[in-house]
Amino acid sequence: MSTDSLATALAAIGLPGRVEARGGLAIFTAANGASFDAISRDSALCARATALATQHGFALLGLELPPAPDTGATVSGD
């Protein structure tokens, strides 16, 4: 399993970002919002990314959500 080679392969299909490994799980964090939108809306692209993860020795590919915009709202600790 190589996170660097998977990140390079994902970038080659238009999904630049970083990859972290947690056991057999590859966690992909898109470098920009366009990449996140592309992989989350295009099932064929998602399938290609998942296949690449498998080819690089991972059992699963997770997509890390981008940070939510800061709306100034607070969440109660209760």
Buried (B, 14 or more C-beta within 10 A) or exposed (E): BBBEBBBBBBEEEBBBBBBEBEEEBBBBBBBEEEBBEBBEEEEEBBEBBBEBBEEBEBEEBBBBEEEEEEEEEEEEEE
